[in-house]
């Protein structure tokens, strides 16, 4: 995809310093339900502050911020740090495993001087199914919670079955992991890792018995 450069009128151009294409981790299609985005800026004190700037969704479903850091005169101005946060009814964004948002620099520009860095391609941004995701009825789905050594729920832990399936636990530590490609005869290892702390744990489950209740994965 080419850069998000839009000619508004003669002598005026706008660019977006970021482009995000939201994708359902399970289907790799556009996400279901409602999604919202929020834009924060890193202020002089080193703290994130939410802005009132709204994203634009292009005809190809890319989230962009055209005009961000556009000035009447950009000479001598420095890039500013921003981040995008995503809220989705039916998903936990994959970036939450190790970050509170998708960070990027917006480079200043004006009508005469384009930004020093121009984003030319959208970034695929995966959303993993949340516990309330409407899985198809024929999908085996393992449900449970990730806790630490004290039994406290761990949010945004990565729960995986080999290299085939992955989801994040939600803010309550609860997860719903589809198991589409597993053997129902032998025990199946399910792993969990908190990338923010390096803690990990694992359990073995066997289908279909494990689908009837909530499983607990303890990480340490």
N, C-alpha and C positions, 0 to 999 in steps of 0.2 A: 504494500500500500504506500502511496506517495505521502509526503508530509501534509499536515493539516494547515495548508496555507489558503486563505480565502480572501479574494479581492472584494473589498467592500465598496470602494469607489476609487476613482482615479487617484493614484499616488498613495493609496492606503492598503496595507497588507496585514493580516493577522496570522499568527502561528500558535500551535499548541505545543507546549513542552513535554506533553505526555499523551499517550493514547492507550486505552485499556479495552480489551475485548473480553467481556465476561463469558465464561464457559462453565457449564455443568460438568463436574469431574466424572460423573457416571456416564453421561451420554456424549460429552464433548459438543453439545448443542447449546443454544442460548438458554439461560436459566429460566426456571419456572417461577411463578409468583412475582412479588414485588422486590425490587432492589433499589437502594438509595446510596448516594455517594456524598461524602463530606470532605471538604478541603481545609487542611490546617497549614499554618505557616509557622516556621521556627523564628521566634522573635529574638530581640537583642539579648535577652536574659537566658537564652538557651531553652526556653519553654515553648511547647506547642500551643498555638492559639487558633481556635476554629474561625474560619472566615465565613462570609456570607456569599461567596462566589459559587455559582451553580454550574454544574457540568452541562455540556452539550452532547447529545447523542447523535452521531452522524447517521446517514442513511444506511451505512454498513454496520450499525449498532456498536460503533466505537465510542467510548466515553472520552471526551476531550475538553480542554480548557482554552479555547482560542482567545487570544488577546491577553493572556496572563503575562505580566511584566512588559507590556507594551507601554512606551512612554513617548511624550512629545520630543524628548531629547535623551537618548540612552547613553551618550558619551560619558565615560567615567563611572557608570553604575555597575555594581557587582551582581552576580547571580544571587538568587534567594532560594532557600530550601523550603520545600513544601512536602506534604504527604496527603495521599488519598486514603480515606477509610470507607469501607463498604459494609453496608447493612443489607441483609437479605432474609426474607421470611423463612426460606426453606433450606438455608445453607450456612456453613461456617467457612469464610474465606480461607483458602490455603495459606495465605501469607501470615495468618495469625499464629502459625506454629512457632514463629520466631520474631515477629514484628507486630507493632500496633497499627501499622499503615504502610503503604507503598510510597517510599520517599523518592524525591527527584529534585533536581535543580532547574529553576526557570531562569533563562538567560535574558537580560534586558535587550530590547531592540526598539527601533523607531522606523519611520517610513523610509529612511535612507539607509539605515544599517540593520540588516537582518540579525537574528540571534546567532551567537557564535557556534551554538550547537543546535542543529535542526533535527527533530525526531521524524523519521521517515516511515517507521513501521509500528503497527499496534503491538502491544504486549499481551499475549494470552494470559488471562488471569482466572485461575481455576477456583471454583466454589465447590466445597465438598458437602455431600448431603448431611443435613442436620437430622436429629432424631425424628422430627415431624415430616421428613421428606416423604412424598407419596411413592414409595417403591412399588413396582409392579407386583401383583399378587404371587407370581411364580418365582420371585427372587427369594432365596433364603436370606434372612437378615439377622445377624447376631447383634443383640442389644446388651448394653452394660454400662459400667461406669469405671473411670480411671481414678484411683486414689493414691495418695502417698503413704509412707510408712506409718503415719498417724491416723490414716483413714479419712483424710481431708480430700475432697474431690479436686482433681487437677484439670483446669480448663485448657483447651487448645493443645492437648496431647495428640500426637499422631498415632493412630491405631491402624495396623496393617495386617494383611494376610499375604505373606510372601511378597512378591512383586506385582501381584494381581489387583489388590484392592487397598484403598486407603481412605480414611476419613479423619477429621479432627473431632475431638470431644468438644462439647459446647461449654458455655460459661459455668455450667453445673457439673462438668466432668462427664456428662452422659454422651454416649456414642451409639450409632446404628451403622453397622458395617455389613454391606452386602457381600455374600459369598457365592458368587456365580460359577466359579470354576473349580470347586473343591470336590474331593473324594469323600463320600459319605460313609466309608467303611473304616478309615483310619483316623486317629486323632490328628487334629489340625492345630499347629501353633499360631497363636495370635499375639502379636507384639505391640507394645506401646512405648513411646519415647516422648519425653518432654524436652524438646530441642532447646528451650530457654535455660534449662538447668543441667541437661545431660542425664537425667534420671531415666531409667528404663525398667521394663518388666515384661513378663510373658506368661501366658496360660495356654494349655492345650484343651481343645474342645472337640466334641464329636457330634456330628449331625445325625439325626435331627434333634436329639435330646437337648442340645445346648440352646436350641431356639425357643424353648418353652419358658424361659425365665431370664433374669438379668444376671450377667456375668460381671465379676469384679476383677480388674487387672490392677495389681498393686505395683507401683514403681518406686525405686529407691536408688 
